[in-house]
Amino acid sequence: MRSFDEMNRMFREMDRAFDQLRSAWLSEFDTPGFGPALERGSEHEMMPSMVGDDTAATLEDEGDRYVYVMDLPGFEKSDIELTFDDGVLSIRAQTDVEEGSDAYRSVRSRRVGRQVPIPKAIVTDEITASYHNGVLEVHLPIVDDDRDDDGHHIEIE
């Protein structure tokens, strides 16, 4: 009977792999964004999220600003596009790695995209972002008054 136990274990591993693939594929083609957004919570609350491709992300309200942190290992700073428009922080990252020799070539491509709704108005000109050791950190200062919230491209330091 042990052979059936081993076979059942392999089937469970295959099911888990296909579930991860299906989840990543569905989140890639979801509209209007590229995946599930973080849930909105109460102030000063940490809101963790594991998004479709197991990329960890958190949005923390620090009172005067939001801090969004996302793990993006394997990307270069130039592979990441970050924008803020109409109360939504958009993160898109794409990288292609070519491997092989004269006998064969393979290209490994990785894409990550998220749209994160930000609950409060943000001072777009003061948004800052940094990317170090595979971790993206975005600081979004909260507006005290009702300023206009135009689209804004964010440079990563």
N, C-alpha and C positions, 0 to 999 in steps of 0.2 A: 504493500500500500504506500510505501514511501515514494515510489515513483510518481504516483498521482499527486501527492503533496507538493513535490517539486514542480510538477507541471502546473498545478493551480497557482503556485507562487509566481511562475513565469507569466501566466495569463494575467494575474493582478498587476504585475509590473508593466505589461504591455498596455493594459487598460489605463493605467496611470499616465504612461507616456502619451497615449492618444488623447486623453483628456487635456493634458497640458498643451499639446499641439492644437487641438480644437479651440481651446480657450485663447491661445495666442492668435490664431487665425481669425477668430470672430472679433477679437478686440482690435485687430489690425484694420478690419473693414467695417467697423461700426461707424455709424454716422450720428451726429455731425463731427464727433471727435474721434480719437484713436483708441479709446478705452474708457474704463470706468473712472469717473472722477472721485476725488476724495469726498467723504461725507462731511457735511457741515456740522460742527459741534458747538458747544458753548465756549465763551471766551476763556482764555488761558488753559485750554484743554488741548492735549496732544491728540492728533487724529492720524494714527498710522494706517497705512494701506498697503496691501500687497496687490499690485496691479497684474494684469494678464500674463506677463512673461516673468513673473517672480521678481520684478524690480521693486525694491522697497522704497517707499516714499512717505514723508510726514509733512503735515502742515500744522504749524504751531502759532497760536495767537498770543503775542507777548504784550498785548495792550496797546502799544503805539505802533506796532508793525506785525506783519506776518512773516514767518520764516518757513520757507519750503525747502526741504532737503530730499534729494533723490539719488539713489545709487545708480551710477552709469559706468560700471567698469568696462574697460576695453575700448572706450571712445577717446578721441583726442578732442581738445577744446574746439577746434575748427569743425568737428563733425556735428556739433550741437547748435541748433537754432532755437532761440528763446524769444518769445514775443508776449506782450500784454495788450489785450484789446477787449473793450466792452466788458470789463470785470472778469476776464478769463485769462489765466496764465497758460500759454501753450509751449510745450517742450517737444521738440522733434530732434532725434539723433539717428544718424545712419552711418554705417561704416562697411566697407568692402575690404576683405583681406584675401589676397591672391597667394596661393601656395603651389608648390610642385616643382617639377624639373622639366627637362626637354621631353620626357616620355609622357607626362601627364600634367594637367593644370586643373586646379580647383579654385573656385572663388566662394568664400564664405561671406555672406551678407547678414548684417544685423540691423534691425530698425526698431526704434522705440518711439512712441508718440503718446503724449498725454495732454489733456485739456483739463485744467483745474479751475473750477469757479471759485472766485475769492468773494467772500460774503460782504465785505465793506468796501467803500470807495478807497482808491489807492492814489498816492502822489506819484504819477508815472515818471516824472523827470528824476525822481530820487530812488528809483528801483536799482538795486545793485545785485550782481551775481558773481560767484566765483566757482571754479572747478579745480579741485586738487585731489589727486590719488583716487580718481574714479567717483568722487562725490560732488554733485552739483548742489550749491546752496544759494538760494535767492532770497533777498531781503526786500519786502514790500511794505513801505511806510504807509500807515493809514491816514487818510485825510481827516482833518478836524472840521473843515467846512465842506460845502458841496461844490467842488471844482469840477470842471469838465474833464471827462475821462477818455481822451483820444487814444488811438492805437499807438503803441510805442515799441520799437525794437530795442532789445536789451543786450548790451555788450557783456561778454563773460571775461572776467579778469583771470 
